[in-house]
Amino acid sequence: MKNVVEVMISSSKELKSVRNLVLASLLITVHLLLDLFTIQLLPTLHISFEFLASATIGMLFGPVVGGMCGGLSDIINYILYPKGAFFPGFTISAIVSGLIYGAMLYKKEITLKRCLVTTTLIILIVDIILNTYWLSILYKNAFLVLFGPRLIKNLVMIPINTILMYIVLKKVKEISVKFNM
């Protein structure tokens, strides 16, 4: 428990640096740009790669900043590119994703195993459980009706997201060490 508190305090201190705030803002912008390339399969099912920006924010700045940036990016995305009515459940999902990325990746070695565990947690907790629940509320469908196709799509995405996350985060880590970030 003490380690969790220390990580949260350390992450919140990242907000004191103007350089970190600017970099986090730029990564939110990257998140918004990646969201433009979302592939919509069904109204309740899509493939996107904005998770890479969220994972980078979590790795660099921790769970506090990751959660804040997740929530902000969801709200800004809705303001700039509304895709229907605003639903706060998805903002909660974005915050939870940022918290998980930060908790799993902040100040830790980037390994394929760590990326796999992080991706699996995000997909299980956020994509399969939370987002399916929000969609069942939003579209007035039964949870189990949405669950099957979303489960299959997300299970297929685990290895793809894991490999992409590993490649991107290793490169970002290399760059951040080079520039003493």
C-alpha positions, 0 to 999 in steps of 0.5 A: 500500500505504501508503494502505491501512495509513493507512486501517486505522490511521485506522479502528482509531482510530475505536474510541477514541471512546465516541460512535463505539462507541455509534453503531456499536452502534446501527447493528448494531441497525438491521442486526438490525432490517432483517434481520427484514424479509428476503424468503425466496425459496428456502432458498438465496435471499433479498432483504434490506436490512441491507446499508444499515446495514453500508454506513453503518458502513463509510462512517462508521468504515472497514474495521476497524470495518466488519469487526468490526461485520459479524462481530458482527452476524452472530453476534448475529443468530444468537443472537437469531434462529437460522435453522438451525445456526450456520455460520462461513462466513457470519460470514466473509462479513459481515466481508469485506462490512464490510471492503469497505464500509469500504475503498470508502466511508470518508472518500470522497465518496459518488457514484453511481459509487462506490456502484455499484462498491461494490455490484458488489464486494460482490455478486460477491465476497460474495454470488455467490462466498463465500455460494454456496460456503458454501451449497454446503457447507451444503446439500451441493449443487454450486456450479454448481447454486446459482450460476445462480439466485443470479447472476440474483437478484444481478444484478437487485439491483445497480441497486436496491442501488446506488440505495438505498445512494446515497440513504441514504449521502448523507443520512447524510453530510449528517447527519454533517456537520451534527452534526460526526460 
